[in-house]
Amino acid sequence: MPAFVIKYHRKSGAYEVFPFEDSFDGLRKRFALERENEDPDVEIVSITARTLDDVKRTHSRYFMKDGSGLSV
């Protein structure tokens, strides 16, 4: 099943979404991003879902602020 890694900046609402064909590749990306992250306000999550629209419905807090597509 597809997976999506979200890198989310809590204060600004900026986020990046990385889509993957399977959850294993998504987890590898998440762990790589976590290793290089030094900002305590950045949250990195891996979510398994059929579509990004599903993720936006189930994890809407990452998409609420107008930080759409801004690099974190």
N, C-alpha and C positions, 0 to 999 in steps of 0.2 A: 504494500500500500504506500502511496506517496507520503512524503514528510515535508514539513516546512520548518525552517529554523528562523526565528525572529530575534533580531538584536534590537532592543528597545531602550531608549534613554528616558528614564522616568520623569525627569524634570521638564524636558523640552517636548516630549512626545514624539521625537524623531525615531524612525525605525527603518530597518532594512529587512527584507524577506528573501530567504534563499530556498528555492524549491529543490526537492530531491525525489528521485524515482522510488527510493525505499528508505525506511526508517534507519537502517544501519548507516548509510551514507550521511543522513541527517545528523545522527548522533556524533559521528566523527567530526563533522563541521562544527557542531555545537562545542565539543570538547576543545577543538583547535581555537575557536573564538574565545572561549573562557580562559585558555592558557595565556593568550596575548592581551586580554582585557585588564586594564588597571583602574578603570573608572567604577567606583562603587555604585554609581547611579545607573549603570548599564545592566540590564537584565537580558540573559540569553536563554531561550527556550527552544526545545524541539518538540513539534507537535505532529502526530500522525493523523492524517485526514484525507478524504478523497479529493477535496478541492480547497483552494484558498478561500473561497466564499464560505465553506463550512468552518474554517478556522476563524474567519471574521465574525461568524455568528457565535461560536462557542467560546472564543477568547477576545471578545470585542474591546476589552479595556486597552489592548495594544493598539487599537485603531481609532480610539475616541477623539484624541486631540488632533489638531490639524498639522501633524508631523509627517503626513503621508509621503513616503518615498525619500525623505531627507536622510542623508547619511548620518550614521551615529558615529 
